[in-house]
Amino acid sequence: MTKITPEMVRHVALLARLQLEERELANMTTQLNSILDYVDMMKELDTSSVQEMPLVDSIETLREDEIKPSVNRDALLKLAPEATEEAILVPKVIE
């Protein structure tokens, strides 16, 4: 399999609008190559006796929709330190 080069990582970082320092670039290159080495190792495994898993779409695990009682909004708003008639007030975190 093709080895990842620092130039490849730099190109993908540019496309993703990431700024990587040289140390991060080298670290990312090493990590990605380590992942590819692991994938190559997995390709060598004999999986002929392993049964395929069914697709997630084919498994019927969804339940029917049911209308159930919800939480009482007025009771929840009374528990909040600060609230309006419609919502809980929280401290502003973005200027």
DSSP file (Angstrom, degrees, kcal/mol; ACC not computed):
  #  RESIDUE AA STRUCTURE BP1 BP2  ACC     N-H-->O    O-->H-N    N-H-->O    O-->H-N    TCO  KAPPA ALPHA  PHI   PSI    X-CA   Y-CA   Z-CA
    1    1 A M              0   0    0      0, 0.0     2,-0.1     0, 0.0    39,-0.0   0.000 360.0 360.0 360.0 149.6    0.0    0.0    0.0
    2    2 A T        -     0   0    0      1,-0.1     2,-0.3    34,-0.0    34,-0.0  -0.358 360.0-125.6 -64.4 136.9    1.2    3.5   -0.7
    3    3 A K        -     0   0    0     -2,-0.1     2,-0.4     1,-0.1    -1,-0.1  -0.623  22.4-115.7 -83.3 144.1    2.9    5.2    2.2
    4    4 A I        -     0   0    0     -2,-0.3    29,-0.1    25,-0.2    -1,-0.1  -0.637  31.7-156.2 -78.7 132.4    1.6    8.6    3.4
    5    5 A T     >  -     0   0    0     -2,-0.4     4,-2.1     1,-0.1     3,-0.3  -0.720  29.2-112.8-105.7 159.3    4.1   11.4    2.9
    6    6 A P  H  > S+     0   0    0      0, 0.0     4,-2.6     0, 0.0     5,-0.2   0.846 119.4  58.2 -57.2 -32.6    4.3   14.7    4.7
    7    7 A E  H  > S+     0   0    0      2,-0.2     4,-2.2     1,-0.2     5,-0.1   0.892 104.8  50.0 -65.1 -38.7    3.3   16.4    1.5
    8    8 A M  H  > S+     0   0    0     -3,-0.3     4,-2.5     2,-0.2     5,-0.2   0.924 112.2  46.9 -63.4 -44.8    0.1   14.3    1.4
    9    9 A V  H  X S+     0   0    0     -4,-2.1     4,-2.7     1,-0.2    -2,-0.2   0.913 111.5  51.4 -64.0 -42.0   -0.8   15.3    4.9
   10   10 A R  H  X S+     0   0    0     -4,-2.6     4,-2.1    -5,-0.2    -1,-0.2   0.899 110.3  49.7 -60.9 -40.9    0.0   18.9    4.2
   11   11 A H  H  X S+     0   0    0     -4,-2.2     4,-2.2     2,-0.2    -2,-0.2   0.927 112.6  45.6 -65.2 -46.4   -2.3   18.8    1.2
   12   12 A V  H  X S+     0   0    0     -4,-2.5     4,-2.3     1,-0.2    -2,-0.2   0.898 111.6  53.0 -65.2 -39.7   -5.2   17.2    3.1
   13   13 A A  H  <>S+     0   0    0     -4,-2.7     5,-3.5    -5,-0.2     4,-0.3   0.896 108.7  50.5 -61.6 -39.5   -4.7   19.7    6.0
   14   14 A L  H ><5S+     0   0    0     -4,-2.1     3,-1.0     3,-0.2    -2,-0.2   0.923 110.5  48.5 -63.3 -44.7   -4.9   22.5    3.4
   15   15 A L  H 3<5S+     0   0    0     -4,-2.2    -2,-0.2     1,-0.3    -1,-0.2   0.863 114.5  45.8 -63.0 -36.0   -8.2   21.1    2.0
   16   16 A A  T 3<5S-     0   0    0     -4,-2.3    -1,-0.3    -5,-0.2    -2,-0.2   0.425 113.9-120.8 -86.3   1.4   -9.6   20.8    5.5
   17   17 A R  T < 5 +     0   0    0     -3,-1.0     2,-0.4    -4,-0.3    -3,-0.2   0.894  61.8 149.0  58.0  43.4   -8.3   24.3    6.4
   18   18 A L      < -     0   0    0     -5,-3.5     2,-0.7    -6,-0.1    -1,-0.2  -0.860  42.1-144.6-105.5 141.3   -6.2   23.0    9.2
   19   19 A Q        -     0   0    0     -2,-0.4     2,-0.5    -3,-0.1    -9,-0.0  -0.922  21.7-173.5-106.3 113.3   -2.9   24.6   10.2
   20   20 A L        -     0   0    0     -2,-0.7     2,-0.1   -10,-0.1    -2,-0.0  -0.898  17.8-136.4-109.1 133.5   -0.4   21.9   11.3
   21   21 A E     >  -     0   0    0     -2,-0.5     4,-2.8     1,-0.1     5,-0.2  -0.415  35.1-102.6 -75.5 162.8    2.9   22.7   12.9
   22   22 A E  H  > S+     0   0    0      1,-0.2     4,-2.4     2,-0.2     5,-0.2   0.873 124.4  52.1 -56.3 -39.1    5.9   20.7   11.6
   23   23 A R  H  > S+     0   0    0      2,-0.2     4,-2.2     1,-0.2    -1,-0.2   0.912 112.2  45.6 -63.8 -42.8    5.8   18.6   14.7
   24   24 A E  H  > S+     0   0    0      2,-0.2     4,-2.9     1,-0.2    -2,-0.2   0.876 110.9  54.0 -67.9 -38.1    2.1   17.8   14.2
   25   25 A L  H  X S+     0   0    0     -4,-2.8     4,-2.3     2,-0.2    -2,-0.2   0.930 111.0  44.9 -61.5 -46.9    2.7   17.1   10.5
   26   26 A A  H  X S+     0   0    0     -4,-2.4     4,-2.2    -5,-0.2    -2,-0.2   0.912 114.4  49.3 -64.3 -42.5    5.4   14.6   11.3
   27   27 A N  H  X S+     0   0    0     -4,-2.2     4,-2.5     2,-0.2    -2,-0.2   0.917 111.9  48.2 -63.5 -44.5    3.2   13.0   14.1
   28   28 A M  H  X S+     0   0    0     -4,-2.9     4,-2.7     2,-0.2     5,-0.2   0.890 110.2  52.2 -64.4 -40.4    0.2   12.8   11.8
   29   29 A T  H  X S+     0   0    0     -4,-2.3     4,-2.1    -5,-0.2   -25,-0.2   0.927 111.5  46.6 -61.4 -45.6    2.2   11.2    9.0
   30   30 A T  H  X S+     0   0    0     -4,-2.2     4,-1.9     2,-0.2    -2,-0.2   0.917 113.5  48.5 -62.3 -45.3    3.6    8.6   11.4
   31   31 A Q  H  X S+     0   0    0     -4,-2.5     4,-2.0     2,-0.2    -2,-0.2   0.913 111.3  48.7 -64.4 -43.9    0.1    7.8   12.8
   32   32 A L  H  X S+     0   0    0     -4,-2.7     4,-2.2     1,-0.2    -1,-0.2   0.891 111.5  49.8 -65.3 -38.7   -1.6    7.5    9.4
   33   33 A N  H  X S+     0   0    0     -4,-2.1     4,-2.3    -5,-0.2    -1,-0.2   0.861 108.1  54.3 -66.5 -34.6    1.2    5.2    8.1
   34   34 A S  H  X S+     0   0    0     -4,-1.9     4,-1.9     2,-0.2    -2,-0.2   0.893 108.0  49.7 -64.4 -39.9    0.7    3.1   11.3
   35   35 A I  H  X S+     0   0    0     -4,-2.0     4,-2.2     2,-0.2    -2,-0.2   0.926 110.7  49.4 -64.1 -45.0   -3.0    2.8   10.5
   36   36 A L  H  X S+     0   0    0     -4,-2.2     4,-2.3     1,-0.2    -2,-0.2   0.881 108.6  53.1 -63.5 -37.8   -2.2    1.7    6.9
   37   37 A D  H  X S+     0   0    0     -4,-2.3     4,-2.0     2,-0.2    -1,-0.2   0.898 109.0  49.9 -61.3 -40.5    0.3   -0.9    8.2
   38   38 A Y  H  X S+     0   0    0     -4,-1.9     4,-2.1     2,-0.2    -2,-0.2   0.896 109.1  51.1 -66.2 -40.6   -2.4   -2.3   10.4
   39   39 A V  H  X S+     0   0    0     -4,-2.2     4,-1.8     2,-0.2    -2,-0.2   0.909 109.2  51.2 -62.9 -42.2   -4.9   -2.5    7.5
   40   40 A D  H  X S+     0   0    0     -4,-2.3     4,-0.7     1,-0.2    -1,-0.2   0.901 109.3  50.7 -60.3 -41.0   -2.3   -4.3    5.5
   41   41 A M  H >< S+     0   0    0     -4,-2.0     3,-0.8     1,-0.2     4,-0.3   0.889 108.6  51.5 -64.3 -39.2   -1.8   -6.8    8.3
   42   42 A M  H >< S+     0   0    0     -4,-2.1     3,-1.3     1,-0.2    -1,-0.2   0.824 100.7  62.8 -68.0 -31.0   -5.6   -7.3    8.5
   43   43 A K  H 3< S+     0   0    0     -4,-1.8    -1,-0.2     1,-0.3    -2,-0.2   0.768  96.7  59.7 -64.4 -24.4   -5.7   -8.1    4.8
   44   44 A E  T << S+     0   0    0     -3,-0.8    -1,-0.3    -4,-0.7    -2,-0.2   0.591  82.8 106.5 -80.7 -10.9   -3.4  -11.1    5.4
   45   45 A L  S <  S-     0   0    0     -3,-1.3     2,-0.9    -4,-0.3    -3,-0.0  -0.413  75.9-121.3 -72.1 144.2   -5.9  -12.7    7.8
   46   46 A D        +     0   0    0      1,-0.1     3,-0.2    -2,-0.1    -1,-0.1  -0.768  40.2 163.7 -85.6 109.0   -7.9  -15.7    6.6
   47   47 A T    >   +     0   0    0     -2,-0.9     3,-1.4     1,-0.1    -1,-0.1   0.159  38.8 111.6-110.4  16.9  -11.5  -14.7    6.9
   48   48 A S  T 3  S+     0   0    0      1,-0.3    -1,-0.1     3,-0.0    -2,-0.0   0.787  81.2  46.5 -64.2 -27.2  -13.0  -17.5    4.7
   49   49 A S  T 3  S+     0   0    0     -3,-0.2     2,-0.5     2,-0.1    -1,-0.3   0.412  89.6 102.6 -95.2   2.6  -14.7  -19.2    7.7
   50   50 A V  S <  S-     0   0    0     -3,-1.4     2,-0.2     1,-0.0    -3,-0.0  -0.753  72.8-129.1 -89.9 126.2  -16.1  -16.0    9.1
   51   51 A Q        -     0   0    0     -2,-0.5    -2,-0.1     1,-0.1     2,-0.1  -0.508  27.1-110.5 -74.4 139.1  -19.8  -15.5    8.4
   52   52 A E        -     0   0    0     -2,-0.2    -1,-0.1     1,-0.1     0, 0.0  -0.379  28.8-121.3 -67.6 145.1  -20.8  -12.2    6.9
   53   53 A M        -     0   0    0      1,-0.1    -1,-0.1    -2,-0.1     3,-0.1  -0.651  30.2-110.6 -83.8 143.8  -22.7   -9.8    9.1
   54   54 A P        -     0   0    0      0, 0.0    -1,-0.1     0, 0.0     2,-0.1  -0.341  40.0 -93.8 -69.0 156.7  -26.1   -8.7    7.8
   55   55 A L    >   -     0   0    0      1,-0.1     3,-1.0     3,-0.0     4,-0.4  -0.395  29.5-121.3 -67.0 148.8  -26.5   -5.2    6.7
   56   56 A V  G >  S+     0   0    0      1,-0.3     3,-1.3     2,-0.2    -1,-0.1   0.854 111.6  61.1 -59.9 -35.1  -27.9   -2.9    9.4
   57   57 A D  G 3  S+     0   0    0      1,-0.3    -1,-0.3     3,-0.1    -2,-0.0   0.801  99.1  56.3 -62.2 -29.1  -30.8   -2.0    7.1
   58   58 A S  G <  S+     0   0    0     -3,-1.0     2,-0.6     2,-0.1    -1,-0.3   0.544  86.2  92.3 -85.5  -5.7  -32.0   -5.6    7.1
   59   59 A I    <   -     0   0    0     -3,-1.3     2,-1.4    -4,-0.4     3,-0.2  -0.788  68.8-145.8 -93.0 123.3  -32.3   -6.0   10.9
   60   60 A E        +     0   0    0     -2,-0.6    -3,-0.1     1,-0.2    -2,-0.1  -0.681  51.1 131.1 -88.6  88.3  -35.7   -5.2   12.2
   61   61 A T        +     0   0    0     -2,-1.4     2,-0.2     2,-0.1    -1,-0.2   0.376  35.5 109.3-117.3   1.4  -34.9   -3.6   15.6
   62   62 A L        -     0   0    0     -3,-0.2     2,-0.2     1,-0.0     3,-0.0  -0.570  57.9-142.3 -82.6 142.7  -37.1   -0.5   15.4
   63   63 A R        -     0   0    0     -2,-0.2     2,-0.1     1,-0.1    -2,-0.1  -0.597  27.9 -92.7 -96.5 162.6  -40.1   -0.3   17.6
   64   64 A E        -     0   0    0     -2,-0.2     2,-0.2     1,-0.1    -1,-0.1  -0.451  47.1-102.6 -69.8 146.1  -43.4    1.2   16.7
   65   65 A D        -     0   0    0     -2,-0.1     2,-0.4    -3,-0.0    -1,-0.1  -0.523  42.5-172.1 -69.9 134.8  -43.9    4.9   17.5
   66   66 A E        -     0   0    0     -2,-0.2     2,-0.6    -3,-0.1    -3,-0.0  -0.989  24.5-127.3-129.6 140.0  -46.0    5.4   20.6
   67   67 A I        +     0   0    0     -2,-0.4     3,-0.0     3,-0.0    -2,-0.0  -0.776  38.9 174.8 -84.9 122.6  -47.4    8.6   22.0
   68   68 A K        -     0   0    0     -2,-0.6     2,-0.0     1,-0.0    -2,-0.0  -0.886  38.9 -86.7-126.0 156.7  -46.4    8.8   25.7
   69   69 A P        -     0   0    0      0, 0.0     2,-0.1     0, 0.0     3,-0.1  -0.352  47.0-145.2 -61.5 142.3  -46.8   11.4   28.3
   70   70 A S        -     0   0    0      1,-0.1     2,-0.2    -3,-0.0    -3,-0.0  -0.439  29.1 -75.1-101.2 177.3  -44.0   14.0   28.3
   71   71 A V        -     0   0    0     -2,-0.1     2,-0.7     1,-0.1    -1,-0.1  -0.477  52.2-106.5 -71.4 143.1  -42.2   15.8   31.1
   72   72 A N     >  -     0   0    0      1,-0.2     4,-1.9    -2,-0.2     5,-0.2  -0.630  28.4-158.9 -74.8 112.0  -44.2   18.7   32.5
   73   73 A R  H  > S+     0   0    0     -2,-0.7     4,-2.7     1,-0.2     5,-0.2   0.894  88.8  54.0 -62.5 -42.2  -42.5   21.8   31.1
   74   74 A D  H  > S+     0   0    0      1,-0.2     4,-1.6     2,-0.2    -1,-0.2   0.892 108.3  50.2 -60.8 -39.9  -43.9   24.2   33.8
   75   75 A A  H  > S+     0   0    0      2,-0.2     4,-0.9     1,-0.2    -1,-0.2   0.902 111.8  48.1 -65.4 -40.6  -42.6   21.9   36.6
   76   76 A L  H >X S+     0   0    0     -4,-1.9     4,-0.9     1,-0.2     3,-0.7   0.911 108.7  53.2 -65.9 -42.1  -39.1   21.8   34.9
   77   77 A L  H 3< S+     0   0    0     -4,-2.7     3,-0.4     1,-0.3    -1,-0.2   0.832 104.4  56.6 -64.0 -31.0  -39.0   25.6   34.5
   78   78 A K  H 3< S+     0   0    0     -4,-1.6    -1,-0.3     1,-0.2    -2,-0.2   0.783 104.2  54.0 -69.1 -26.2  -39.8   26.0   38.2
   79   79 A L  H << S+     0   0    0     -4,-0.9    -1,-0.2    -3,-0.7    -2,-0.2   0.708  89.3  96.4 -79.2 -20.8  -36.7   23.9   39.0
   80   80 A A  S  < S-     0   0    0     -4,-0.9     3,-0.2    -3,-0.4    -3,-0.0  -0.413  78.0-130.6 -73.5 144.6  -34.4   26.1   37.0
   81   81 A P  S    S+     0   0    0      0, 0.0     2,-0.4     0, 0.0    -1,-0.1   0.892  96.7  12.4 -59.4 -39.9  -32.4   28.9   38.8
   82   82 A E  S    S+     0   0    0      7,-0.4     7,-2.4     2,-0.0     2,-0.3  -0.998  79.8 152.9-139.8 135.5  -33.5   31.4   36.1
   83   83 A A  B     -A   88   0A   0     -2,-0.4     5,-0.2     5,-0.3     2,-0.1  -0.994  30.8-141.5-156.7 156.2  -36.3   30.9   33.5
   84   84 A T        -     0   0    0      3,-2.9     5,-0.1    -2,-0.3    -2,-0.0  -0.338  53.3 -85.0 -98.8-169.0  -38.8   32.7   31.4
   85   85 A E  S    S+     0   0    0      1,-0.2    -8,-0.1    -2,-0.1     3,-0.1   0.676 128.1  27.3 -71.6 -14.9  -42.3   31.4   30.8
   86   86 A E  S    S+     0   0    0      1,-0.2     2,-0.3    -9,-0.1    -1,-0.2   0.630 121.1  24.9-120.6 -20.8  -40.9   29.4   27.9
   87   87 A A        -     0   0    0    -10,-0.0    -3,-2.9     0, 0.0     2,-0.4  -0.967  69.4-105.7-150.3 159.1  -37.2   28.6   28.5
   88   88 A I  B     -A   83   0A   0     -2,-0.3     2,-0.4    -5,-0.2    -5,-0.3  -0.726  38.4-133.4 -83.0 133.2  -34.4   28.1   31.0
   89   89 A L        -     0   0    0     -7,-2.4    -7,-0.4    -2,-0.4    -1,-0.0  -0.760  27.0-177.2 -90.9 134.0  -32.0   31.0   31.0
   90   90 A V        -     0   0    0     -2,-0.4     3,-0.1    -9,-0.1    -7,-0.0  -0.874  35.5 -84.5-126.1 159.0  -28.3   30.1   31.0
   91   91 A P        -     0   0    0      0, 0.0     2,-0.3     0, 0.0    -1,-0.0  -0.328  49.8-105.1 -63.1 145.0  -25.2   32.3   31.2
   92   92 A K        +     0   0    0      1,-0.1     3,-0.1     3,-0.0     0, 0.0  -0.547  40.1 174.2 -71.1 129.7  -24.0   33.8   27.9
   93   93 A V        +     0   0    0     -2,-0.3     2,-0.5     1,-0.2    -1,-0.1   0.562  61.4  60.6-114.0 -13.7  -20.9   31.9   26.6
   94   94 A I              0   0    0      1,-0.1    -1,-0.2     0, 0.0     0, 0.0  -0.967 360.0 360.0-119.0 128.2  -20.4   33.5   23.2
   95   95 A E              0   0    0     -2,-0.5    -1,-0.1    -3,-0.1    -3,-0.0   0.482 360.0 360.0 -72.4 360.0  -19.8   37.2   22.8
